[in-house]
Amino acid sequence: MIEMNVQGITLDPMTNMPIVVLKGKDTDHVLPIWIGVFEANAIAMQLEGITRPRPMTHDLVNNIIDTLNGIVEYIHIHDLKDNTYYAEITIKTQTGQVKIDSRPSDAINIALRSGAPIFVSEEVLQKSQIEDSETDAKEEDLKEWLESIRPEDFGKQSSI
């Protein structure tokens, strides 16, 4: 497993769909994951430190975990099938570890709110590279653009 950090949220220039960009903590791996608008907005708000007066859904989930004396240990993006990523949230409870199936965008939101690390399987990174190599020229241009972006390119994007 490779530990990743959220580099930021950006928009696919071809479809205008949000992309969460993960970058290896100690590596040059970059993993773009296309996500929904609401999930992107929740991630962007968390990255920018914006709080709401009432808990949002991901805050509620973290509050439930905390109230039940659980700890989010980490999230793991563990599979890629048919262009769909799969993730698990690993929670430490009084009785042991519990793994909960999750969409990557929800798992990332939970990790950001709990301070838990984000991991991606090496196999997923390899599969994402294989799928990228099978794409047409426009998607290859997008991949090059994603790899060239820097943190300062993201700025404040809470309007997603």
C-alpha positions as CSV (number, residue, x, y, z in Angstrom):
1,M,0.0,0.0,0.0
2,I,1.2,3.5,-0.8
3,E,0.2,6.4,1.4
4,M,-1.3,9.3,-0.5
5,N,-2.3,12.8,0.2
6,V,-5.1,14.8,-1.3
7,Q,-3.4,17.2,-3.7
8,G,-6.7,19.0,-4.4
9,I,-9.8,19.2,-6.4
10,T,-9.9,20.2,-10.0
11,L,-12.3,20.0,-12.9
12,D,-11.9,17.8,-16.0
13,P,-11.6,20.3,-18.8
14,M,-13.5,18.0,-21.2
15,T,-16.5,17.1,-19.1
16,N,-16.4,19.7,-16.3
17,M,-16.7,16.8,-13.8
18,P,-14.7,17.2,-10.5
19,I,-11.6,15.2,-10.0
20,V,-9.9,14.5,-6.6
21,V,-6.2,14.3,-7.2
22,L,-4.2,12.0,-4.9
23,K,-0.4,12.2,-4.8
24,G,2.0,9.8,-3.1
25,K,3.2,11.0,0.2
26,D,6.7,9.8,-0.4
27,T,6.5,8.9,-4.1
28,D,5.6,10.6,-7.4
29,H,2.5,8.5,-7.9
30,V,-0.5,10.6,-9.0
31,L,-4.1,9.2,-9.0
32,P,-6.9,11.2,-10.4
33,I,-10.4,10.0,-9.4
34,W,-13.5,11.4,-11.0
35,I,-16.1,12.1,-8.3
36,G,-19.5,13.7,-7.9
37,V,-20.1,17.4,-7.4
38,F,-21.4,17.1,-3.8
39,E,-18.5,14.9,-2.7
40,A,-16.0,17.3,-4.4
41,N,-17.6,20.3,-2.6
42,A,-17.3,18.5,0.8
43,I,-13.7,17.7,0.1
44,A,-12.9,21.3,-1.0
45,M,-14.7,22.7,2.1
46,Q,-12.6,20.5,4.4
47,L,-9.4,21.3,2.6
48,E,-10.1,25.0,3.0
49,G,-11.1,24.7,6.6
50,I,-14.7,25.9,6.0
51,T,-17.1,24.7,8.7
52,R,-20.9,24.7,8.6
53,P,-23.1,25.5,11.6
54,R,-24.6,22.0,11.4
55,P,-22.8,18.7,10.7
56,M,-22.7,17.6,7.1
57,T,-23.1,13.8,6.3
58,H,-19.4,13.1,6.5
59,D,-19.2,15.0,9.8
60,L,-22.1,13.0,11.1
61,V,-20.4,9.7,10.2
62,N,-17.3,10.8,12.1
63,N,-19.4,11.9,15.0
64,I,-21.1,8.4,15.1
65,I,-17.7,6.7,15.0
66,D,-16.4,8.9,17.8
67,T,-19.5,8.5,20.0
68,L,-19.2,4.7,19.6
69,N,-15.5,4.9,20.8
70,G,-14.2,4.0,17.4
71,I,-11.2,5.4,15.6
72,V,-10.8,5.6,11.8
73,E,-7.4,3.9,11.4
74,Y,-7.1,4.4,7.6
75,I,-8.8,4.3,4.3
76,H,-7.7,2.0,1.5
77,I,-8.5,2.3,-2.2
78,H,-8.1,-1.3,-2.9
79,D,-9.5,-2.1,-6.4
80,L,-10.3,-0.8,-9.8
81,K,-12.8,-2.6,-12.0
82,D,-14.4,-1.2,-15.1
83,N,-13.2,2.3,-14.4
84,T,-14.7,2.2,-10.9
85,Y,-12.5,2.5,-7.8
86,Y,-13.4,0.6,-4.6
87,A,-12.4,1.7,-1.1
88,E,-12.7,0.5,2.5
89,I,-12.7,2.5,5.7
90,T,-10.9,0.6,8.5
91,I,-12.2,1.5,12.0
92,K,-10.7,0.3,15.2
93,T,-13.4,-0.6,17.8
94,Q,-13.3,-2.0,21.3
95,T,-13.9,-5.5,19.8
96,G,-11.4,-5.3,17.0
97,Q,-11.0,-3.9,13.5
98,V,-14.0,-3.3,11.2
99,K,-13.7,-2.7,7.5
100,I,-16.6,-0.9,5.8
101,D,-17.1,-0.8,2.0
102,S,-17.2,2.8,0.7
103,R,-16.9,4.9,-2.4
104,P,-13.5,6.5,-2.6
105,S,-14.9,10.0,-2.4
106,D,-16.8,9.2,0.8
107,A,-13.8,7.4,2.3
108,I,-11.5,10.4,1.5
109,N,-14.0,12.8,3.1
110,I,-14.0,10.6,6.2
111,A,-10.2,10.4,6.3
112,L,-9.8,14.2,5.9
113,R,-12.2,14.8,8.8
114,S,-10.7,12.2,11.1
115,G,-7.0,12.8,10.2
116,A,-6.7,9.1,9.1
117,P,-4.1,8.2,6.4
118,I,-5.2,7.4,2.8
119,F,-3.7,4.3,1.2
120,V,-3.9,3.1,-2.4
121,S,-2.9,-0.5,-3.4
122,E,0.1,-0.7,-5.7
123,E,-2.1,-3.0,-7.9
124,V,-4.7,-0.1,-8.2
125,L,-1.9,2.3,-9.3
126,Q,-0.7,-0.2,-11.9
127,K,-4.2,-0.8,-13.2
128,S,-4.9,2.9,-13.5
129,Q,-1.7,3.2,-15.5
130,I,-2.7,0.4,-17.8
131,E,-6.2,1.9,-18.3
132,D,-4.5,5.2,-19.0
133,S,-2.3,3.7,-21.7
134,E,-5.4,2.3,-23.5
135,T,-7.0,5.8,-23.8
136,D,-7.1,8.1,-26.7
137,A,-5.0,11.2,-27.2
138,K,-7.4,13.6,-25.4
139,E,-7.3,11.6,-22.2
140,E,-3.5,11.3,-22.5
141,D,-3.3,15.1,-22.7
142,L,-5.5,15.2,-19.5
143,K,-3.1,12.8,-17.7
144,E,-0.1,14.9,-18.6
145,W,-1.9,18.0,-17.4
146,L,-2.9,16.3,-14.1
147,E,0.7,15.2,-13.5
148,S,2.0,18.8,-14.2
149,I,-0.3,20.6,-11.8
150,R,1.1,22.0,-8.6
151,P,-0.5,22.7,-5.2
152,E,-0.5,26.5,-5.9
153,D,-2.6,25.8,-9.1
154,F,-5.5,24.8,-7.0
155,G,-6.1,28.0,-5.1
156,K,-9.5,28.4,-3.3
157,Q,-12.1,26.3,-5.2
158,S,-15.0,25.9,-2.7
159,S,-17.5,26.9,-5.4
160,I,-17.5,23.4,-6.8
